[in-house]
Amino acid sequence: MFITLFISIFACNLFSAFGSLEMLATIIKPGIFRHVICRNNVYPRSIVSRFPVSDEMVFWTVPYVEYCPPDYTAPHIGGQSWADAPMSSDAVQPKWNHNDGNVNRVSFHGDYKLEGGLPQNPIGRTGLRGRGLLGRWGPNHAADPIVTRWKRDQNGAIIQDQKSGKNILQMVAIQRSDNKLWAIPGGMVDPGEKVSVTLKREFTEEALNFTDKGNMVEQFFKEGVHVYSGYVDDFRNTDNAWMETTALNFHDEDGTQVGQLQLEAGDDATNVRWTDIDGNLKLHANHADIVKEVVLKRDAHW
């Protein structure tokens, strides 16, 4: 109990001292951060139940003799061009912790350990071995564009929250088709693809439904502010495969650029909208924590 309380206080002090997920991306390590979403549930799109992992047993440094998680990799992943081949294949000789050809196997959190020849989730136990729904062993890299504007009234004046007195920020959010949760309109970085290309491509596919908006969108996505690079507490994570992301904020200060575009859900999004950002915001994975960093950077209402 005392150890758990000490760790919680230590983590809070780190957040206060650095005040930034961007900083925490380089110092998150076992003993500080616990994932929650990828534990103690039935793995999505399957009937496989994760092995129970309590808060006290998340970190690999804590002995857990009884730990015997099932091994699961979704059958449809086999043979996909975006996925690793089975480890039993003679052709599979991954270069862990390195750029492996066009595949980025480097984690934002430093070198990950190997256990039984497989990458070990740097945050801790998830109750499931294998790759689950993820294509790559180890880190699976995504990119998330946080597109924002100020909320305005019908006369174009910025609206402030009555209690905080701060300007209200809005973001483009998409509703995911897999879990129906609202999220940042991001996606996986293709092998060899630059993150800057992924950010623009994913926003265009999911929030504009591939609609060509010409040079304006091209120019808008050249002015991004880095927000976060690191681990994502994603429901698909396993002991051997996990999500990491790079998030950038693209802000339409006067609302005359992307802020005026007609949004249209596409690709794997079922809905899209401009969403007010505040402390009650509920999003997929730990996207709300990442979005909060944008709020802090822009001194907006939360």
Order of alpha helices (4+ residues) and beta strands (2+ residues): alpha-alpha-beta-beta-beta-beta-beta-beta-beta-beta-beta-beta-alpha-alpha-beta-beta-beta-alpha
